[in-house]
């Protein structure tokens, strides 16, 4: 990372890992670890994994594989963060919350391997698109109720998960709380992703003048739901800095906070807010 005179990190490399997780947790953790190795080889300072990266498939299997935090999955990722001195956004995993109930939780781990913050998904994926896809996440997942930002080496980051992307008010709250980069680990489906994924990511970046790193799953999981892939990094002007190919891979892009400051100076959205009218 490049530091400015006041010690804040102003330039760093962010990586988004795109993979197809299944119901074999050990296999998924090994695959994620291998991709983290690749990301570091490509210069990554911050690595973002997809939603449900450690176990993805039939809901009952995922619930059965839910963990405490800290637990096996986060401990494994802590070891990788400590090994390389990087930040890792542990996509999301199912966190135990009682009998047959879980939270869908994202965890960010610091360079020293310690957990900096965790965020439980607020907006649950309850949809029924006729003849295409039906999924009701709330049958087993308890919705979170806290908006989470975290200081990441002097840079404030915001946490979100997948379906949250559709709720602009969450992202505006993260930005108003100081977030300059927002992470979106996802398992965004092919059905909706074809039309909504990239436009929504660009919109969240543009309207909040933040960098967005969106790590999506790709391929078909054992529950026969296909994820869209197209993981990407978008800058505050809405430009796509990196986009994943249609396979399991890692993308990287430079996050330049000087650019963010330029955009916010040239188009001063936050200074022009009319809070008295809303």
C-alpha positions in Angstrom: 0.0 0.0 0.0 1.1 3.6 -0.6 0.8 5.9 2.3 0.3 9.7 2.3 2.1 12.1 4.6 -0.5 11.7 7.3 0.0 7.9 7.3 -3.3 7.0 5.6 -3.3 4.4 2.9 -4.3 6.1 -0.4 -3.4 3.5 -2.9 -3.8 -0.3 -2.7 -4.7 -3.4 -4.7 -8.1 -5.0 -4.1 -8.8 -8.5 -5.4 -12.2 -10.2 -5.9 -12.3 -14.0 -6.0 -14.9 -15.7 -8.2 -15.5 -19.4 -7.5 -18.2 -22.1 -7.5 -18.6 -23.4 -4.0 -20.3 -26.7 -3.3 -21.3 -28.6 -0.1 -17.8 -29.9 0.6 -16.4 -27.4 3.1 -12.9 -28.7 3.1 -12.7 -28.5 -0.7 -14.1 -25.0 -0.7 -11.7 -23.7 1.9 -8.8 -25.3 0.0 -9.9 -23.7 -3.2 -10.4 -20.3 -1.5 -6.9 -20.5 0.0 -5.4 -21.3 -3.4 -7.1 -18.3 -4.9 -5.9 -16.1 -2.1 -2.4 -17.3 -2.9 -2.9 -16.2 -6.5 -4.3 -12.8 -5.4 -1.3 -12.1 -3.3 1.0 -13.1 -6.2 -0.9 -10.4 -8.2 -0.1 -7.8 -5.5 -3.4 -7.8 -3.6 -3.5 -6.0 -0.3 -7.2 -6.7 0.3 -9.0 -9.9 -0.9 -12.7 -10.3 -1.1 -14.4 -13.8 -1.2 -18.0 -14.5 -2.4 -21.1 -15.1 -0.3 -21.4 -18.6 1.2 -17.9 -19.4 -0.1 -17.3 -22.1 2.4 -20.5 -24.1 1.8 -23.1 -23.6 -0.9 -26.0 -25.9 -1.9 -29.1 -27.3 -0.3 -30.2 -25.0 2.6 -30.4 -27.9 5.1 -26.8 -28.8 4.4 -25.6 -25.3 4.7 -27.4 -24.9 8.0 -25.9 -28.1 9.3 -22.5 -26.7 8.4 -23.0 -23.4 10.1 -20.2 -22.3 12.5 -19.5 -20.1 15.4 -17.5 -17.0 14.7 -14.6 -17.3 15.3 -14.6 -20.9 14.1 -13.0 -23.2 11.6 -13.6 -21.1 8.5 -12.6 -17.7 10.0 -9.6 -19.3 11.7 -8.4 -20.7 8.4 -8.8 -17.3 6.8 -7.1 -15.6 9.7 -4.1 -17.8 9.1 -4.0 -16.7 5.5 -4.3 -13.0 6.4 -1.5 -13.3 9.0 0.7 -15.3 6.6 0.6 -12.6 3.9 -0.1 -9.5 6.0 -3.3 -8.7 4.1 -6.9 -7.9 4.8 -9.5 -10.6 3.9 -13.2 -10.1 3.6 -14.5 -13.6 4.3 -17.3 -13.4 1.8 -20.1 -14.7 4.0 -20.8 -17.9 5.9 -23.7 -19.2 7.8 -23.2 -18.4 11.5 -25.0 -20.4 14.2 -27.9 -18.6 15.8 -29.9 -21.3 17.5 -31.5 -24.6 16.5 -31.9 -24.6 12.7 -31.4 -20.9 12.5 -28.4 -19.0 11.3 -27.1 -15.5 10.3 -25.6 -14.9 6.9 -22.5 -13.2 8.1 -19.5 -11.4 6.5 -16.3 -11.1 8.4 -13.3 -8.8 7.7 -10.0 -9.9 9.0 -7.0 -7.6 9.6 -3.3 -8.0 8.6 -2.6 -9.6 12.0 -5.2 -12.3 11.6 -7.6 -10.7 14.0 -11.3 -10.2 13.3 -12.0 -6.5 12.8 -15.7 -6.6 12.3 -18.6 -8.8 11.2 -21.8 -7.9 9.5 -25.0 -10.0 9.3 -27.0 -9.6 6.1 -30.0 -7.2 6.6 -32.0 -7.8 3.4 -32.8 -11.5 2.9 -33.2 -13.1 -0.5 -36.9 -13.9 -0.6 -38.1 -14.1 -4.2 -40.4 -16.0 -6.4 -39.8 -15.4 -10.1 -42.4 -17.5 -12.0 -41.0 -20.5 -13.9 -37.5 -19.4 -13.0 -36.4 -19.3 -9.4 -37.9 -19.5 -6.0 -35.8 -19.0 -2.8 -36.8 -17.9 0.7 -33.7 -17.2 2.7 -35.8 -16.1 5.7 -37.0 -19.7 6.3 -33.7 -20.4 8.1 -31.7 -17.1 8.2 -32.3 -14.3 10.8 -31.9 -10.9 9.3 -29.2 -8.7 10.8 -30.0 -5.2 12.2 -26.8 -3.3 12.3 -25.1 -1.2 9.6 -21.3 -1.9 9.7 -18.3 0.2 8.7 -14.7 -0.7 9.7 -11.4 1.1 9.7 -9.1 -0.8 7.4 -5.6 0.6 7.7 -6.9 4.2 7.9 -9.5 3.7 5.2 -13.2 3.3 6.2 -14.9 0.4 4.5 -18.6 -0.6 4.4 -19.9 -4.2 4.5 -22.9 -5.6 2.6 -24.0 -8.9 1.2 -25.6 -9.8 -2.2 -29.3 -8.9 -2.0 -28.4 -5.8 -0.1 -27.3 -4.4 -3.4 -30.9 -3.6 -4.3 -31.4 -1.3 -1.3 -29.8 2.1 -2.1 -30.5 3.4 1.4 -28.1 1.0 3.0 -25.3 2.1 0.7 -26.0 5.7 1.3 -25.9 5.1 5.1 -22.5 3.4 4.7 -21.2 6.4 2.7 -22.6 8.9 5.2 -20.8 6.9 7.9 -17.5 7.5 6.1 -17.2 4.5 3.8 -14.9 5.1 0.8 -15.0 1.5 -0.4 -17.9 -1.0 -0.1 -17.6 -4.8 -0.3 -20.4 -6.9 -1.8 -19.7 -10.7 -1.5 -22.5 -12.3 -3.5 -24.1 -15.4 -4.9 -26.2 -13.3 -7.4 -28.2 -15.6 -9.7 -28.0 -15.9 -13.4 -31.7 -15.1 -13.7 -31.5 -11.7 -12.2 -27.8 -11.0 -12.7 -28.1 -10.8 -16.5 -30.1 -7.6 -16.2 -29.5 -6.2 -12.8 -26.0 -7.0 -11.5 -23.8 -4.5 -13.3 -26.3 -1.7 -13.5 -26.9 -1.9 -9.7 -23.1 -2.0 -8.9 -22.4 1.0 -11.0 -25.4 2.9 -9.5 -24.2 2.2 -6.0 -20.7 3.4 -6.8 -21.8 6.5 -8.7 -24.6 7.7 -6.3 -22.3 7.3 -3.3 -19.0 8.2 -4.9 -17.3 5.1 -3.5 -15.2 2.2 -4.8 -17.2 -1.1 -5.0 -15.6 -4.5 -4.9 -18.2 -7.2 -5.8 -17.1 -10.8 -5.6 -19.7 -13.2 -7.0 -20.1 -16.9 -7.2 -20.3 -18.5 -10.7 -21.8 -21.8 -11.9 -24.4 -24.1 -10.6 -24.5 -25.3 -7.0 -25.9 -28.6 -5.8 -29.3 -26.9 -5.2 -29.5 -26.3 -8.9 -29.3 -22.5 -8.7 -26.8 -20.9 -11.1 -24.9 -17.9 -10.2 -24.0 -15.2 -12.6 -20.3 -14.5 -12.0 -19.1 -11.2 -13.5 -17.3 -10.2 -10.3 -16.1 -6.6 -10.7 -14.4 -3.6 -9.2 -16.0 -0.2 -10.0 -14.6 3.2 -9.2 -16.6 6.3 -7.9 -17.1 7.5 -11.5 -18.8 4.3 -12.4 -15.9 2.9 -14.5 -15.3 -0.8 -14.4 -11.7 -1.3 -13.4 -11.8 -5.1 -13.6 -14.3 -7.7 -14.5 -14.0 -11.5 -14.1 -14.3 -13.9 -17.0 -16.9 -16.6 -17.0 -15.0 -19.1 -14.9 -13.4 -19.4 -11.5 -10.7 -16.7 -11.3 -9.2 -13.7 -9.5 -9.4 -10.1 -10.6 -7.4 -7.2 -9.2 -7.6 -3.4 -9.5 -5.9 -0.4 -7.9 -7.9 1.6 -5.4 -6.8 5.2 -5.6 -8.4 7.3 -2.9 -7.0 10.5 -4.6 -9.4 9.7 -7.4 -12.3 9.4 -5.0 -11.4 12.8 -3.5 -11.3 14.3 -7.0 -14.7 12.9 -7.8 -16.3 14.2 -4.6 -14.7 17.6 -5.1 -15.9 17.9 -8.7 -19.4 16.7 -8.1 -20.1 17.6 -4.4 -23.1 15.4 -3.8 -22.7 15.2 0.0 -22.3 19.0 0.4 -25.4 19.6 -1.7 -27.7 17.2 0.2 -31.0 18.9 1.1 -31.7 17.0 4.4 -34.5 19.4 5.2 -36.6 18.0 2.3 -36.2 14.3 3.0 
